[in-house]
């Protein structure tokens, strides 16, 4: 039986990434509280939220009587600097503050990936780390970049698939897709464990 694939996200960035694998899928946005718990570290946060999103989609589908052999893909991402969690800026003022703080610094991006098998009600989880080294940025460059690209819904206040790359000195990590929010190399590996191989 062919498994149905659900992307548990409303993110256009993640949707575009998953389309690269040329698999059929539907999107289902999970409704969860993404507020960090008291003293919760970044690695625990992305793990908890990635898994919680998968279970939220699973429960929504169960309540609607949708119990097909389905695989649910969810992820969560945070940026960290000196151990501090940095989320999405949401406003231009916050984006300016973030990029000003990042100037000349190494920022770690943590992306949690959960692949949930609705038939067995089991999941696989992986954590992907990616490092971005920002060059020294002038206030004018920061203001100009934010005005042009409006990265207000992006962790770290930039879009690496667009002009954001102009802010970097270098990047390090196993999968640059994780920086956009969906680590495709890990995802392909986890899908193969469930008998799903995009190239047959």
Residue pairs with C-beta under 8 A, 6 or more apart in sequence:
1 69
2 69
3 69
3 70
3 71
3 117
3 119
3 194
3 195
3 196
4 26
4 68
4 69
4 70
4 71
5 23
5 24
5 25
5 26
5 70
5 71
5 73
5 196
6 25
6 26
6 27
6 28
6 57
6 61
6 70
6 71
6 72
6 73
7 14
7 15
7 18
7 25
7 26
7 27
7 28
7 73
7 74
8 27
8 28
8 29
8 30
8 53
8 54
8 56
8 57
8 72
8 73
8 74
9 15
9 27
9 29
9 30
9 53
9 73
9 74
9 75
9 181
10 27
10 29
11 181
13 154
13 161
13 180
13 181
13 182
14 75
14 180
14 181
14 182
15 27
17 177
17 180
17 181
17 182
17 184
18 25
18 73
18 182
18 187
20 184
21 184
21 187
21 188
21 198
22 198
23 196
23 198
25 73
28 57
28 60
28 61
28 72
30 52
30 53
30 54
30 56
30 57
30 60
30 74
31 56
31 60
32 49
32 52
32 53
32 56
34 49
34 76
36 45
36 85
37 44
37 45
37 48
40 48
42 78
42 80
42 83
42 85
42 108
42 110
43 110
43 127
45 76
45 78
45 85
46 76
46 77
46 78
46 110
46 111
46 112
46 127
47 112
47 125
47 127
49 76
49 112
50 74
50 75
50 76
50 112
50 113
50 114
50 125
51 74
51 112
51 114
51 116
51 123
51 125
53 74
53 75
53 76
53 114
54 72
54 73
54 74
54 114
54 115
54 116
54 123
55 116
57 72
57 74
57 116
58 72
58 116
58 118
58 121
61 67
61 70
61 118
67 118
68 118
69 118
69 119
70 118
70 119
71 115
71 116
71 117
71 118
71 191
71 194
71 196
72 114
72 115
72 116
72 118
73 113
73 114
73 115
73 116
73 182
73 187
74 113
74 114
74 116
75 111
75 112
75 113
75 114
75 181
75 182
75 183
76 111
76 112
77 109
77 110
77 111
77 112
77 155
77 178
77 181
78 85
78 86
78 87
78 109
78 110
78 155
79 85
79 86
79 87
79 107
79 108
79 109
79 110
79 155
79 156
80 86
80 107
80 108
80 109
80 110
81 101
81 102
81 105
81 107
81 108
86 98
86 107
86 155
86 156
87 155
88 152
88 153
88 154
88 155
89 95
89 97
89 98
89 151
89 152
89 154
89 157
90 152
90 153
91 152
92 146
92 152
94 157
95 146
95 151
95 152
95 157
96 142
96 143
96 146
98 156
98 157
99 134
99 137
99 142
99 145
99 146
99 157
99 158
99 167
100 137
100 139
100 142
102 134
102 137
102 156
102 157
102 167
103 134
103 135
103 136
103 137
103 142
104 134
104 135
104 136
104 137
105 133
105 134
106 131
106 132
106 133
106 134
107 131
107 132
107 133
107 134
107 156
108 129
108 130
108 131
109 129
109 130
109 131
109 132
109 155
109 156
109 173
109 178
109 179
110 127
110 128
110 129
111 127
111 128
111 129
111 130
111 178
111 179
111 181
111 182
111 183
112 125
112 126
112 127
112 128
113 125
113 126
113 127
113 128
113 182
113 183
113 186
113 187
113 190
114 123
114 124
114 125
115 123
115 124
115 187
115 190
115 191
115 193
115 194
116 122
116 123
117 123
117 194
124 190
124 193
126 183
126 186
126 190
128 173
128 174
128 175
128 178
128 183
128 186
129 173
129 178
130 171
130 172
130 173
130 174
130 175
130 176
130 178
130 179
131 171
131 172
131 173
132 156
132 160
132 168
132 171
132 179
133 168
133 169
133 170
133 171
133 172
134 167
134 168
134 169
135 167
135 168
135 169
137 167
141 167
145 151
145 158
145 163
145 164
145 166
145 167
146 157
148 163
149 158
149 159
149 162
149 163
149 164
151 157
151 158
151 159
151 164
154 164
155 181
158 164
158 167
160 168
160 171
160 176
160 179
160 180
161 180
171 179
173 179
174 183
174 185
175 183
175 184
175 185
175 186
177 183
177 184
177 185
178 186
188 197
188 198
191 197
191 198
